[in-house]
Amino acid sequence: MNLSIDSGGTFTDIVIEEDGLFETYKVPSDNLKPYRPVVAFLEKSKKQYQYFINGTTVATNSILQHRGAKTLLITTHGFKDVVKIKRQSRKDLYSLFPKRPSSFLTKIKVETIKERTEFDGRISLEPSKKDIDIIKEKIIQNKIEVVAICLLNSFVNQENEKNLKASLTKLGIPVYISSELNQQIKEYERSVTISANAFVSKKLNEYIDKVRGVKCFNELLIQQSNGGLAFTDLAMRNPVNLLQSGPAGGVIGAYKLSKVLKDSKVITYDMGGTSTDVSLIDFDIFEKDSLEIDNELLNLNCMDISSIGSGGGSIAYIDKGNSLNVGPKSAGSNPGPSAYGKSRLPTVFDANIVLERIPKTVLRDNIIKLYPERSYRSIEKISKKLKISTLRCAESIIEQTNHKMSTAIESLCVKYGFDHRDFVLYAYGGSSGLHACDISEILNIKKIVFP
């Protein structure tokens, strides 16, 4: 018997495979303690599993929500501003009032130490004991929980990083060094990647510790961003490799199915409660060596998956220009859409209820009772401000969501020089069935596959 669980931002999906037969379950996710639904299921199940494969959004949410460990980044003296300067590229190049985009790096403290590894790997200056002791004092004073180290040219020679790690590990806190994570040139990318690795480590390690503590399986494997699986020790050592853990599993599944159905060109369309993830398959899966997340660029081998903040739980609102807008903020599973009975947030899910595209009684296996009248009231509140009918407002929410997802698919196809009309749309995820036909009509795609 084997078990697979995908811990999403809104729901946690569970699949049990026994002798070729499958059972599926769906339970609400816990955004504050994401391990709780998984542990609760495992304890309730009281079965022994051979393999347990887990996809999780813990690392991603930690970055996007800026909720991570109290992290200190140590870099070479004179390079303290590398993570602020970035690559000098500007998204709003002609803006008279540019704003620095938000980033998880604002939560990370940066210190420098005098040392130098030359371009050819020769060490011309080792960190002194005095400077190391000063760093130790600052770690204690600032109550740092985890340390990230990225020294100049350490990808050629990692000796200074290793020696500094050995000294700081004595403080009893985790220390991560860039030369062990990826030995690639470019200081900004290496600095950001090791910082992200340290920042998400506390949440992810807590998640894995709680899950494997149940001990009802022989082997626990964690889905990685590149589509491969990692043992728990490797996943905890390099948690940044799990930033696309959940979406990567969907692409692998779509790839396997495309071989069975003999579809060589596939657009994977994964619409969940929080986000929509799209990717391309042209006989094979597309990969890349960098990942942009939270306005930062990470050195990371991963699948080329484009994610946008459009899901079933995406919140509709009136923006500063007095126009209707949807997302990227999501209501999640708690409090969830208005229909869940815990909030008054108008979401894409509520718009679908108003348009009678979702049964008005219960959501899947009685896990959530629905309150359709609350959906009507939440959408009506926006419609009055826009001076349109409630039904038209719900249609507008769906239309805007569909066009955002269609644009994401178009952009990915243009990137590789493909015509999306030549592809088959593989629609999966909790919300995709409600929107796939509209999207195929917008993009003139002739065939949709619903796994």
Salt bridges, closest charged atoms under 4 A:
ASP13 OD1 - LYS26 NZ 2.77
ASP30 OD2 - ARG36 NH1 3.37
GLU111 OE2 - LYS109 NZ 3.77
GLU111 OE1 - LYS138 NZ 3.05
ASP133 OD2 - LYS129 NZ 3.06
GLU145 OE2 - LYS202 NZ 2.70
GLU180 OE1 - LYS165 NZ 3.18
GLU187 OE1 - ARG190 NH2 2.94
GLU189 OE1 - ARG87 NH2 2.83
GLU206 OE2 - LYS33 NZ 3.76
ASP209 OD1 - ARG212 NH2 3.22
ASP233 OD1 - ARG212 NH1 3.62
ASP263 OD1 - LYS447 NZ 3.05
ASP282 OD1 - LYS265 NZ 3.02
GLU292 OE2 - LYS91 NZ 3.38
ASP294 OD2 - HIS66 NE2 2.83
GLU296 OE2 - LYS86 NZ 3.24
ASP304 OD1 - LYS288 NZ 3.47
ASP304 OD2 - LYS415 NZ 2.78
GLU356 OE2 - LYS360 NZ 3.57
ASP365 OD2 - ARG364 NE 3.00
GLU395 OE1 - ARG392 NH1 3.29
GLU399 OE2 - ARG392 NH1 3.46
GLU410 OE2 - HIS420 NE2 3.67
ASP419 OD2 - ARG421 NH2 2.84
ASP438 OD2 - ARG357 NH1 3.58
